[in-house]
Amino acid sequence: MDYSILDPLRENALRSGVLTDLDGTISPIAPTPEEARVDGETRKHLCLLNGGYGLVAVVSGRPVKQAIDMVGIGELVYSGNHGLELMSGGKTEVYKEAGHFQKTIRRIRDGISQFNFPDIIIEDKGIGGFAVHYRNSNDPKIRDQLDYLLHRAIEGSSLTLTEGRKVFEVRPNVQRDKGDIVKELCRGHELQGAIYIGDDLADRDAFRGLRGAGMGTSICIAVDSPEVPEGLKESADVVLPSQKEVINVFKYLQSGSD
């Protein structure tokens, strides 16, 4: 990576933002959601960036409380459930429209749970719906089986199905995603430039939001991996070769904000 692309942000740090996905970006992908961790060095550099930049935000598909607990830095801005939740300055806001779907979500989630697929994890995401993780399954047909089952389960409902890295998510069918919250955060903090780093399909929405925020500098960074979804790298300005390289981006940005 040519780090000089980040120089406009370093030179105007107080009017610039650092926005990042969580799992697969600042934390390695883990066998189960509970095992994922943000290491101490990454946490240290996020703290340093937060002291020098106009905005440092974690934009995650996890529920916002999980994201906060996982990162462990209360002073950052956090968005959870793909933009349905926002925690900033100690206050949590929820996209109220998503709350109307809870009864339907519980009914479909309970129905899926009865199938008892081996090595499948069903994660309750609260207002954001639920996720079905199949990373630990050795069944070569499991992805297609779940795809068929989940499409049938939500047929005729007010829910939508999305797919990520070894996971399906059943979510409220609202016009809200990572792109919306990224755009709102950049505009709300009156930023003149920002980066967004991500590794999965939902991060393409965040790229769109960053570019649509009307800033002078918008840098979209994709994290490569053997599981990188089609279209993510093509939609980015920069591609990092692995999740381990994210820390080097933070170090370079921090070195200009001292």
matplotlib code that plots the C-alpha trace (Angstrom):
import matplotlib.pyplot as plt

x = [0.0, 1.2, 0.5, 0.9, -2.8, -3.6, -1.5, -4.5, -6.1, -2.9, -2.4, -6.0, -6.6, -9.1, -11.4, -10.8, -12.4, -11.3, -14.2, -13.8, -15.7, -15.0, -14.9, -12.4, -11.0, -9.8, -10.3, -9.4, -12.3, -12.8, -14.5, -17.5, -18.6, -17.8, -14.2, -13.4, -11.0, -9.4, -5.8, -4.0, -1.9, -5.0, -6.8, -3.8, -3.7, -7.5, -7.1, -4.3, -6.3, -9.3, -7.2, -6.0, -8.8, -12.2, -14.0, -13.0, -15.9, -16.6, -19.4, -20.4, -23.0, -22.9, -25.3, -23.8, -23.3, -21.3, -19.1, -18.4, -17.5, -15.3, -13.3, -13.2, -12.8, -15.9, -14.8, -15.2, -18.4, -20.1, -22.8, -24.3, -26.6, -25.7, -26.7, -29.8, -28.0, -25.7, -23.7, -22.0, -21.2, -22.7, -26.1, -27.6, -30.0, -32.1, -33.7, -37.2, -38.8, -36.8, -38.6, -41.8, -40.3, -39.5, -42.4, -41.8, -38.1, -38.6, -41.1, -38.8, -35.7, -37.4, -38.5, -35.0, -33.6, -35.7, -33.8, -30.7, -28.1, -24.8, -22.1, -24.4, -24.7, -27.8, -27.0, -29.7, -29.0, -31.9, -33.4, -31.1, -32.7, -30.5, -27.5, -26.9, -23.1, -21.9, -18.1, -17.6, -19.6, -17.8, -20.8, -20.0, -23.7, -24.6, -24.4, -26.9, -29.1, -29.3, -29.8, -32.8, -34.2, -33.9, -35.3, -38.3, -38.6, -38.8, -41.0, -44.0, -42.6, -41.3, -37.7, -34.8, -31.9, -28.3, -25.1, -21.6, -18.4, -19.8, -23.0, -26.5, -28.4, -32.2, -32.8, -35.7, -36.6, -35.9, -34.2, -31.2, -27.6, -24.0, -23.9, -26.6, -24.9, -21.4, -22.8, -24.6, -21.5, -19.3, -21.7, -22.7, -19.0, -18.5, -15.5, -13.5, -12.1, -12.3, -11.4, -13.5, -11.9, -13.9, -13.8, -17.3, -20.2, -22.0, -18.9, -19.7, -22.6, -20.3, -18.0, -21.1, -22.0, -18.4, -18.3, -21.7, -20.9, -19.6, -16.1, -12.9, -11.1, -12.9, -10.7, -12.3, -10.1, -10.9, -9.2, -8.3, -8.7, -9.4, -13.0, -13.2, -16.7, -16.9, -17.1, -15.5, -12.0, -13.3, -15.3, -12.3, -9.6, -7.0, -6.8, -4.8, -3.3, -4.6, -6.3, -2.9, -2.1, -4.9, -2.7, -0.1, -2.8, -3.5, 0.1, 0.7, -2.4, -1.4, 2.2, 0.8, -1.6, 0.9]
y = [0.0, 3.5, 5.2, 8.6, 8.4, 9.0, 12.2, 14.6, 13.1, 13.3, 16.9, 17.8, 15.3, 17.3, 17.6, 13.9, 10.6, 7.0, 4.6, 0.9, -2.4, -4.7, -8.5, -9.3, -5.8, -4.7, -8.2, -11.5, -13.7, -16.3, -19.7, -18.3, -14.7, -15.0, -15.9, -12.8, -10.3, -6.9, -7.1, -4.7, -3.0, -2.3, -0.9, 1.3, 2.9, 3.4, 5.4, 7.4, 8.2, 9.1, 11.8, 13.3, 12.9, 14.5, 11.1, 7.6, 5.2, 1.4, 0.5, -3.1, -5.7, -6.8, -5.3, -2.1, -3.3, -6.3, -4.0, -1.8, -4.7, -6.2, -3.1, -1.9, 1.9, 3.7, 7.1, 6.0, 6.3, 3.0, 1.9, -1.5, -3.8, -2.2, 1.3, 0.5, 1.5, 4.3, 5.0, 8.4, 10.4, 7.9, 8.0, 5.2, 5.8, 3.1, 3.2, 2.9, 1.5, -1.7, -2.4, -3.2, -6.5, -8.2, -10.6, -11.9, -12.2, -14.3, -16.6, -17.3, -17.6, -20.1, -22.1, -22.3, -23.3, -26.5, -27.9, -28.5, -28.4, -29.6, -27.0, -24.2, -21.1, -19.0, -15.6, -13.3, -9.8, -8.1, -5.3, -6.3, -9.8, -12.9, -14.4, -18.1, -18.9, -22.0, -21.5, -24.6, -26.9, -29.5, -30.2, -29.0, -28.5, -26.5, -23.1, -24.0, -25.8, -22.8, -20.4, -22.4, -22.8, -19.2, -17.9, -20.2, -19.1, -15.4, -15.7, -13.4, -11.8, -8.3, -9.5, -9.6, -12.1, -11.0, -13.0, -12.5, -14.5, -17.9, -16.3, -15.4, -12.6, -12.2, -8.5, -6.1, -4.9, -1.2, 1.3, 1.6, 0.2, 0.9, 3.5, 5.6, 5.7, 6.4, 9.3, 10.7, 10.5, 12.2, 15.0, 15.3, 15.8, 18.2, 16.2, 17.2, 13.7, 10.1, 6.5, 3.5, 0.0, -3.2, -6.8, -8.0, -7.3, -4.9, -2.7, -1.9, 0.0, 1.9, 2.7, 4.2, 6.2, 7.6, 8.7, 10.2, 12.3, 15.1, 15.3, 16.4, 13.1, 9.7, 6.6, 3.2, 0.4, -3.3, -6.1, -9.1, -12.7, -16.2, -15.5, -12.0, -11.6, -10.8, -7.1, -5.8, -5.3, -3.9, -1.2, -0.1, 2.5, 0.4, -3.3, -4.5, -8.0, -9.2, -8.2, -7.9, -4.9, -2.8, -1.8, -0.3, 2.0, 3.2, 3.6, 5.8, 7.9, 8.3, 9.4, 12.5, 13.5, 13.8]
z = [0.0, -0.8, 2.6, 1.1, 0.0, 3.7, 3.9, 3.4, 6.5, 8.6, 7.6, 8.7, 11.4, 13.5, 10.5, 9.4, 10.5, 10.9, 10.5, 10.6, 10.6, 13.5, 12.8, 10.1, 10.2, 13.6, 14.9, 13.3, 12.3, 15.0, 15.0, 17.0, 17.6, 21.3, 20.7, 18.6, 20.2, 19.5, 20.6, 22.9, 20.2, 18.0, 21.0, 21.9, 18.4, 18.3, 21.6, 20.1, 17.0, 19.1, 20.7, 17.4, 14.9, 14.6, 14.6, 15.3, 14.9, 14.8, 12.5, 13.1, 12.2, 15.9, 18.4, 19.7, 23.3, 22.0, 19.8, 22.8, 25.1, 22.4, 21.6, 25.2, 24.5, 25.7, 24.2, 20.6, 18.5, 17.9, 15.4, 15.7, 13.7, 10.4, 11.4, 13.5, 16.7, 17.6, 20.8, 21.1, 24.1, 26.4, 24.7, 22.7, 19.8, 18.1, 14.7, 16.0, 12.8, 13.2, 16.5, 14.7, 13.4, 16.7, 16.9, 13.4, 14.0, 17.1, 15.3, 12.4, 14.6, 16.8, 13.8, 12.4, 15.7, 15.7, 12.7, 15.0, 12.3, 13.8, 14.3, 13.3, 15.6, 15.7, 17.1, 18.5, 17.5, 19.2, 17.2, 14.3, 13.8, 14.0, 12.3, 11.3, 11.4, 9.6, 9.8, 11.9, 9.7, 7.6, 5.5, 1.9, 1.2, 4.3, 2.7, 0.0, 2.5, 4.8, 1.8, 0.7, 4.2, 5.2, 2.0, 2.5, 6.1, 5.4, 2.3, 2.7, 5.8, 6.4, 6.8, 4.5, 4.1, 3.6, 3.4, 4.7, 5.4, 6.4, 7.8, 6.9, 8.6, 8.8, 9.3, 9.5, 6.0, 6.6, 4.4, 6.6, 6.3, 7.1, 4.3, 5.9, 9.3, 7.8, 5.8, 8.8, 11.0, 8.5, 7.9, 11.6, 12.6, 9.7, 8.4, 5.4, 4.9, 6.2, 5.6, 6.0, 6.4, 5.9, 4.9, 4.0, 1.6, 4.0, 3.9, 0.3, 1.7, 4.0, 1.0, -0.7, 2.3, 2.7, -0.9, -0.7, 2.4, 0.2, 1.7, -0.1, 0.7, 0.9, 1.1, 1.0, 2.1, 1.7, 3.7, 1.5, 2.7, 1.2, 1.9, 0.5, -1.1, -4.8, -5.5, -2.3, -3.6, -6.9, -5.0, -2.8, -3.4, -1.6, -0.8, 2.2, 1.8, 5.2, 8.4, 10.1, 7.9, 9.4, 12.4, 10.0, 8.6, 12.2, 12.9, 9.9, 10.6, 14.2, 13.4, 11.7, 14.5, 17.4]

ax = plt.figure().add_subplot(projection="3d")
ax.plot(x, y, z, "-o")
ax.set_aspect("equal")
plt.show()
